[in-house]
Amino acid sequence: MSRTIHVLNGPNLDRLGKREPEIYGRTTLAEIEAICHAEAGNDTLVFRQTNWEGQMVEWIHEAIDTGAAGMVINPAGLSFRSIPLIDALRMFPNPIIELHISNIHRRDALHQHSLVSTVATAVIAGLGAHGYATAVRSLKEMLDQP
């Protein structure tokens, strides 16, 4: 039976491959999407990116309302200040993996404390674009456990 997994990406991630490649690498978001679809296998994958906080909250509501099995979220800059995002994620009843391309704990103080971590089931940080494959694979393994 196919499950639906949502992979949600926050502000400025549409600039991957161009934006600060020394931090975020040269892999584009389109390439990351292809990696996620390949890793999802028979599961349905919903892959999205937005630069707008409200749109991200709406997508989380949609994932709740449609019964998504799990979520991978790279909230980007919303990680550190978005109470509406945290409130929406608290309503999601299934596993959430928070993902960061860079190791936020090695960055400046502004980027070290993610509010999303307080509601996430697990956190992956610092694996670059490869973190997405790890996140989707790990989420599938969580969903396969009784």
Phi and psi in degrees as a GROMACS rama.xvg file:
@    title "Ramachandran Plot"
@    xaxis  label "Phi"
@    yaxis  label "Psi"
@TYPE xy
-77.8274  135.953  SER-2
-108.295  160.81  ARG-3
-108.15  128.265  THR-4
-117.035  129.874  ILE-5
-100.296  132.528  HIS-6
-117.245  109.932  VAL-7
-112.227  135.103  LEU-8
-124.796  134.538  ASN-9
-92.133  -162.614  GLY-10
-55.8053  139.812  PRO-11
73.4821  -3.23956  ASN-12
-72.5755  -14.7518  LEU-13
-68.6043  -10.7643  ASP-14
-97.0792  4.55163  ARG-15
-56.7049  144.182  LEU-16
94.7728  -22.8833  GLY-17
-117.674  -34.8701  LYS-18
-84.3154  120.338  ARG-19
37.1627  64.7992  GLU-20
-60.703  -22.2839  PRO-21
-67.894  -21.9604  GLU-22
-101.189  -46.012  ILE-23
-104.973  -3.44336  TYR-24
81.1315  -173.938  GLY-25
-109.68  0.514311  ARG-26
-72.9614  132.689  THR-27
-83.8041  164.497  THR-28
-65.1509  -34.8662  LEU-29
-61.998  -39.7269  ALA-30
-67.5465  -38.4172  GLU-31
-64.676  -40.8781  ILE-32
-59.3231  -43.8018  GLU-33
-61.6157  -40.4635  ALA-34
-61.0872  -44.486  ILE-35
-65.1212  -42.7016  CYS-36
-62.2833  -41.6943  HIS-37
-63.1522  -41.5695  ALA-38
-70.3857  -30.167  GLU-39
-67.5728  -26.0956  ALA-40
59.4515  -122.783  GLY-41
-79.7716  -9.65445  ASN-42
-78.6268  149.042  ASP-43
-78.3268  133.214  THR-44
-117.839  126.224  LEU-45
-106.141  116.1  VAL-46
-118.757  123.393  PHE-47
-142.17  157.313  ARG-48
-141.006  140.346  GLN-49
-144.798  152.311  THR-50
-99.5394  5.46838  ASN-51
-117.797  125.221  TRP-52
-56.714  -46.7578  GLU-53
-61.3764  -37.6693  GLY-54
-64.4524  -40.6792  GLN-55
-61.7495  -43.5184  MET-56
-61.5839  -43.0834  VAL-57
-60.414  -41.6722  GLU-58
-66.1446  -35.8052  TRP-59
-65.9149  -43.0535  ILE-60
-58.541  -42.9259  HIS-61
-61.5245  -42.4009  GLU-62
-61.7099  -38.8533  ALA-63
-64.5627  -51.134  ILE-64
-67.435  -27.3614  ASP-65
-96.0603  1.32381  THR-66
74.3067  37.4174  GLY-67
-56.5324  140.122  ALA-68
-73.8228  -31.8132  ALA-69
-168.03  171.059  GLY-70
-143.561  137.771  MET-71
-111.041  128.194  VAL-72
-131.955  126.687  ILE-73
-108.595  91.8266  ASN-74
-75.3339  -6.68193  PRO-75
51.0323  -132.317  ALA-76
-61.9972  -20.263  GLY-77
-69.4676  -16.1455  LEU-78
-57.6564  -32.426  SER-79
-101.513  -8.82957  PHE-80
-145.229  -6.84337  ARG-81
-91.9665  97.9017  SER-82
-67.3556  -41.0739  ILE-83
-58.3258  -36.4996  PRO-84
-64.7715  -45.0436  LEU-85
-62.7925  -44.0634  ILE-86
-61.2048  -40.9218  ASP-87
-65.947  -44.5422  ALA-88
-63.6698  -33.7151  LEU-89
-59.9041  -27.3352  ARG-90
-80.8931  -16.4841  MET-91
-75.0459  121.389  PHE-92
-85.2453  -4.28034  PRO-93
-115.649  176.264  ASN-94
-59.1284  139.655  PRO-95
-125.032  125.393  ILE-96
-108.933  119.492  ILE-97
-84.0296  134.43  GLU-98
-128.416  135.727  LEU-99
-132.432  132.998  HIS-100
-65.8865  -44.1087  ILE-101
-92.8731  165.295  SER-102
-84.5239  97.7769  ASN-103
-61.4175  -22.5148  ILE-104
-75.2361  -12.4045  HIS-105
-102.65  3.35685  ARG-106
-94.9545  -175.556  ARG-107
-62.5717  163.16  ASP-108
-56.3584  -35.0676  ALA-109
-60.2035  -32.2977  LEU-110
-101.817  13.201  HIS-111
-97.436  -20.5399  GLN-112
-118.857  105.162  HIS-113
-91.9269  124.995  SER-114
-67.8545  -29.837  LEU-115
-62.1712  -32.079  VAL-116
-58.4581  -25.117  SER-117
-71.9944  -16.5301  THR-118
-119.184  -7.74986  VAL-119
-77.4024  147.885  ALA-120
-71.9954  -38.8131  THR-121
-150.147  160.989  ALA-122
-131.597  134.016  VAL-123
-122.359  127.501  ILE-124
-144.459  140.116  ALA-125
90.7139  6.10331  GLY-126
-94.4851  7.07631  LEU-127
66.2391  -155.424  GLY-128
-61.7304  -26.6876  ALA-129
-63.4453  -20.6363  HIS-130
-60.184  -28.6679  GLY-131
-65.6901  -45.5585  TYR-132
-61.9691  -42.2911  ALA-133
-61.4702  -41.5134  THR-134
-66.6534  -46.6748  ALA-135
-64.5945  -43.943  VAL-136
-61.6382  -44.2264  ARG-137
-66.0306  -39.2033  SER-138
-64.013  -42.7516  LEU-139
-60.5258  -41.135  LYS-140
-63.9044  -40.8281  GLU-141
-60.1173  -42.5827  MET-142
-70.113  -26.3797  LEU-143
-78.7727  -17.3384  ASP-144
-76.6047  142.012  GLN-145
